[in-house]
Amino acid sequence: MIDASNSSSNEYGFVNKEIMKDPNISAEAKTIYAYLSSYAGNKDTSFPSVSLTCYELNMSKNRFYKHRKYLIDKGIILKNKK
């Protein structure tokens, strides 16, 4: 069990367990989904920059875009244009 109260900043988000359990979703896509969820917290939106996301996940932009596209195409996340 993970105790979030031990976190130094107590900043966390919620992830859908069904998405995390789905074997058809790559580990990279699940990582991006969980990362974005952590930024959303208990809200419906998150907006960390691609550069920050890639830096913090140690992921290339090409790899990020590939797996984010999968999440968008499957309707798991939505991308709103600014």
C-alpha positions in Angstrom: 0.0 0.0 0.0 1.2 3.5 -0.8 0.6 6.1 1.8 0.3 9.5 0.1 0.4 11.3 3.4 4.1 10.6 3.5 4.7 12.6 0.4 6.7 15.7 1.0 4.2 17.9 -1.0 1.0 15.8 -0.9 0.5 16.7 -4.6 -1.2 13.7 -6.3 -3.9 12.9 -8.8 -6.2 10.0 -9.5 -5.9 7.4 -12.3 -8.5 5.1 -13.7 -7.6 1.6 -12.6 -9.1 0.1 -15.7 -6.7 2.1 -17.9 -3.7 1.0 -15.8 -4.8 -2.7 -16.0 -5.4 -2.7 -19.7 -2.7 -4.9 -21.4 -3.4 -3.2 -24.7 -2.1 0.1 -23.5 1.7 0.5 -23.5 3.7 1.2 -20.4 4.7 4.6 -21.9 1.1 5.6 -22.6 0.2 4.6 -19.0 3.1 6.7 -17.7 2.0 9.7 -19.7 -1.6 9.2 -18.5 -0.6 8.9 -14.9 1.7 11.9 -15.1 -1.1 14.1 -16.6 -3.5 12.8 -14.0 -1.1 13.8 -11.3 -1.1 17.4 -12.6 -4.9 17.4 -12.9 -5.4 16.4 -9.2 -9.1 16.2 -8.6 -9.9 18.4 -11.6 -10.5 17.5 -15.2 -7.6 19.4 -16.8 -3.9 19.5 -16.7 -1.5 21.5 -18.8 2.2 20.8 -18.1 4.3 21.7 -21.2 5.6 19.0 -23.5 9.1 20.0 -22.7 8.6 19.7 -18.9 6.7 16.4 -19.3 9.5 14.9 -21.5 12.2 16.1 -19.1 10.5 14.8 -16.0 9.6 11.4 -17.6 13.1 11.2 -19.3 11.3 10.6 -22.6 12.0 12.0 -26.1 9.4 14.2 -27.7 8.9 11.7 -30.5 8.2 8.9 -28.0 5.9 11.2 -26.0 3.9 12.3 -29.1 3.6 8.7 -30.3 2.1 7.5 -27.0 0.0 10.6 -26.4 -1.5 10.2 -29.8 -2.6 6.7 -28.8 -4.3 8.1 -25.7 -6.0 10.8 -27.7 -7.1 8.4 -30.5 -8.6 6.0 -27.9 -10.4 8.8 -26.2 -8.5 8.3 -22.9 -7.4 11.9 -22.9 -8.6 14.9 -24.8 -6.3 17.6 -26.3 -7.8 21.0 -26.3 -6.3 23.5 -28.7 -5.3 26.9 -27.2 
